[in-house]
Amino acid sequence: MHRPSSDPPRLPFDASAIRRLRAQLGMNHSHIAHAMWTSYGTPVRPETIAAWERGELVPRASELPALAGALWCDPSDLMSTPTTLLEHRWARGIAPSDLARAVGMPISDYERMEVQGRWTGNERQTAALADVLGLSLPELLTVTGGDKRLDALLREAVATRWQAYVKPVTALVPLPRHRIEPVLRGLHSEYQSVMVATLNWGNDVPASGGAGGRAFLDTVSERFWAGLQNP
């Protein structure tokens, strides 16, 4: 059996998924090992599969598609929530060369971005990436590294003049301006209400509005995406 530390990077693997799916199919570890070998040419010992179930080991990226096939599921069904470019590709079961071809860039450029965890593709390539990997807007922002920048902009927008942040937020989130404006305006009003309510309790309050203000700022990105979904 191979140890996770000898096969970096480690898959964001959901061990409980194997147990659940295997039980639903009425299979044992030997059945899964046999299916992985005969149908997908992937040799794995039953003891290794048992260790995957216990969370002691994780499959290699090359083993995940065969395991998913043996369990009649998608690779994403065996993973916890993906957050990185690499994890989203694994979840979709797409080879690096195929993804690089789909977004229109040399595979060496794509693999470098995946290893560095920093997406530098142009607008067309980014749109193709979202389409191939089936990324939602929040997932796309996280994968391309724009989520931290967006969070900083939203914090400033609710605490100061929200109008000044419509353009930079729209530059990050590829949606029409008329979708962004009412959400920023609403967040600004909500935050200011929290500030006023807190100040009514006394003057000895931090600039962030105390616990209420900090809690609002800590969830401002989630509130932003929720606002876009529920105009």
N, C-alpha and C positions, 0 to 999 in steps of 0.2 A: 504494500500500500504506500501511496505517496503522502507526504506531509504537506499541509497548506503552505508552510513557510518555504518549501522547496519549489513552489510553482506560482510565484507572484505574477500579476496581481491577483488577489483573492476575490472570488465571485461573491456578490451580495446574495448568498444562497439561503433559501427558506427550507430548512430541514423538515419542518412539519408537513410541507407539501408532498414530499415523497411518501411519507407514512399514510397520509390521507388518500392520495391517488392510488397507491398500491392496494390499500384496503378496499377501495371502491371497485377495483378491477379483480380482486381476489387473487393477486399474484404474490409470490414470495420472492426473496432476494435472488434465488437461482433463476427464476423465470425472467426477471428483469435483466440479469447478466446475460442470459442466453439470447434474449431479444436484441440487446445492444450489440452483441457479437454477430449474430446471424443476419440481422437486418441492416446494420449500420457499420459493421466491421470494426467495432470499438471494443477491445478486450478489457473487461473489468471483472474482478472477482466478486462473488456474492458478499464476502466479508467487507469489501470496500463499500458496497452499497449500504450495508448495515451501519457502517461508520458514518456515512453521509446522513443517514436518518437520525443518528444520535447527535449530529452536529460536531463530531470529532474531526472529520475531514470534510472538504468541499470538492466538488467535481472540478476538473480542469475545464477551461473554456471549450476545448475540443471535445470533451465528453458530454457537455450539457445538451447539445442537439440530439445525440443518440439516446440519452436518458429521457428527454422529453418525448421522443418518438416511441420509446418502449412503454411510456406511461400514457400515450395518446393525449398529449397536451402540448401547449406552446412552451418554449423555453422561458418566457416571461412568467408562466404560472409557477415556476420553480424558484423564482427570485423574489427577494424583498424589493421594495420600491427603488428603481434605479435613479441615480442622480447625476452620474457623470456620462460623458460621451461614450466611453468604453462600456459602461454598464447598459446603456440604452441599446448599443449595437449588439451586445450579448443577448439581451432580452428579445431582440428581433431575429437572432440567429443569422446575422448577415456577416459575411467575410469582409475584412478590411478592404480588399481589392474591389469588391462589389460596391461597397459604400463610396469609396473614392471615385469610382467610375460614375456612379449615380449623381454625385454632387459636382462632378466635372473638375477634378484636381488630381495631380500626380499622387500615387499611393504613398510615396515618401513624405509628401507634405501632410497628408491626412494622418499617417501614423505618428508623425512628430507632434501634431496637435493633440492626438489622443494620449500620448505618453506625457506630454507637458500639461495636459488638462486645460489647454487654452485655445479656444477656437478663434481663428483669424480669417475665416472665409469671407468673401464679399457678399453683397446682398442676395445675388442670385444663388450662390452656393448655400447660403444660410436657409433660404426658402426651400431649396431642394433637400437639405438635411432634415428640416422639419417634416417635409412630406414623406421621405423614405422611412424615417424613424417613427412617424406618427406622433410627433411631439405637440403637446398643447403649448400655448403661449408661455405660461409660467415655466414649463419644463424647458422650452427653448431658451428662455432667459437664463435659467440655471446652467444649462449645458454650455452656453456661449459666454458665461461669466458676467452677464448683464444684471443679474439679480441683486448683487450687492450695490451696484451703482443706482439701480432703481430704488432700492430701499433708502439710500442716502437722500435721493432727490425727493422722495415722498415725505420723509421726515422734515426736510426743509420747507416743502410746500405747505404742509399743514401748520407749521409754526410761524410762517412769514406770509408773503403775498403769493397765493397759489397760482395767480395768473402768470407769474414769471417762470413757472416750471412746466407749463403746458408744452412748450416747444421741446425742451430736453427730454421730457417723459415720452412724448410722441416719437422722438428720434429713436428711443429704445424699444418702445412697444409699437409694432407696425399696425396701428389702428388709426382711423380717421380722427381728426382733432375734435369733432363734435361728440365722439364717444369718450374721449379723455376728459374734456372740460367739466362736465357735470359730476364726474366721479371725484375729481380733485376738489371741486367746490364743496361737495358734500363732506368729504373727509376733513377739509379745513373747518367747516362749520361744526362738525362733531367734536373735533379736537378743541376748538375754541370754547365750546360749551363745557367740556370737561375742565378746562382751565378756569372758567368763570365759576363753575360749581365748587371747585377746590378752593379758589381764592375767597369765596364767601365764608369759608370756615375760619379764616384768619389770614394775617399777612405773612406769617413765617412759613412760606411755602417755596420749594425749589423752583427754578425757572421752568423745569419740565412739567410742572403741575403736580408734583408729588407722585404717589403710587399710581393714581389714576392716569396721569399724563404719561408716565413711563410705560404703563401697560398698553396704552393706546399706541404709542410709538413702536413698541415691540411687536405689535400685530398690524402695523400700518400696511405692509405689503399684502397680507392676507385680506385685509379689508378692501384694498384696492382691487384685487382680482375678483372678490365677491361682488363689488360694486359694478364691475364690468359685465358680470354674468346676470346681474339683476338690476337693470337700469331703472 
